[in-house]
Amino acid sequence: MSLRYALLGLLADEPGSGYELARRFEATLDRYAWHAKHNQIYQELGRLADERLVEVVAQGARGRKTYAITDPGRRALVEWLRTPPESAVVRNEFLLRLFLTFVLDPAEAREHLRQYAEQAQQRLDHLTAFIGSLPNEDRLPPMKFGHLAATFGLRQLPAIRDWALDSVAEIDEWQQAGEHRSADPTDGPVG
């Protein structure tokens, strides 16, 4: 359901074609907040147009349509923003794997955590470079589209990286203390 509001928000910033919206989605929301495939974006644009929350404001070559948010679309977006989110269903594959890490050998678990720290650092580097590429006038105002989400990432990603590296160190300390038991699930529960 949030895809529709993500698209309405992108269109509230400026009109765009399905292709342009997909590119803007990938450059901003997809990496940090919400993933959507191109066909999902086009389908949702069709539904939003059917509900008159967006409208086609221009048509170009090969059936290209440029969409803009309508007043009812803007009202729906504002209403959604003002409504506290319901308790979301959490689907975090990494955390599920983390719960089940006891099945792995500690060396393998450490390697997964190191990779996770590396990925967090890469995402942080990408976000920092993206923010650095913005014109100065787009960097400062906290109400500028995406600014608050970007600063969330600037704080969250180092915390994830540091947690993963600390977890590697914790496994190392645990192993050095001789607390390691077999990771073979046939040996019974591993604690």
Residue pairs with C-beta under 8 A, 6 or more apart in sequence:
2 34
3 34
3 36
3 40
3 41
3 44
4 44
4 47
4 48
4 53
5 76
5 77
5 80
5 81
6 25
6 29
6 33
6 34
6 36
7 21
7 25
7 41
7 44
7 45
7 48
7 54
8 48
8 53
8 54
8 69
8 73
8 74
8 76
8 77
9 77
9 145
10 16
10 21
10 24
10 25
10 29
11 21
11 54
11 67
11 68
11 69
11 73
12 69
12 73
12 74
12 77
13 145
15 57
15 58
15 66
15 67
15 68
15 69
16 24
16 66
16 67
17 60
17 64
17 65
17 66
17 67
18 38
18 41
18 42
18 45
18 64
18 65
18 67
19 64
20 66
21 41
21 45
21 67
22 38
22 41
22 42
25 36
25 41
27 130
28 146
28 149
29 36
30 36
31 123
31 126
31 127
32 123
32 127
32 149
32 150
32 152
32 153
33 149
36 44
45 54
45 67
48 54
48 67
48 73
49 55
49 56
49 67
52 70
52 72
52 73
53 69
53 70
53 72
53 73
53 76
54 67
54 68
54 69
54 70
54 73
55 67
55 68
55 70
56 65
56 66
56 67
57 66
57 67
57 68
58 65
58 66
59 65
59 66
60 66
69 77
94 116
97 112
101 109
101 112
102 183
102 190
102 191
103 183
103 185
103 190
104 112
104 183
105 183
106 171
106 174
106 175
106 180
106 183
109 171
110 168
110 171
110 172
113 164
113 165
113 167
113 168
113 171
114 164
114 165
114 168
116 160
116 164
117 160
117 161
117 162
117 164
117 165
117 168
120 157
120 158
120 160
120 161
120 164
121 157
121 161
123 153
123 157
124 153
124 154
124 157
124 158
124 161
127 150
127 153
127 154
127 157
128 154
130 150
131 139
131 150
131 154
138 144
139 147
141 147
142 148
174 180
181 187
181 190
181 191
182 190
183 190
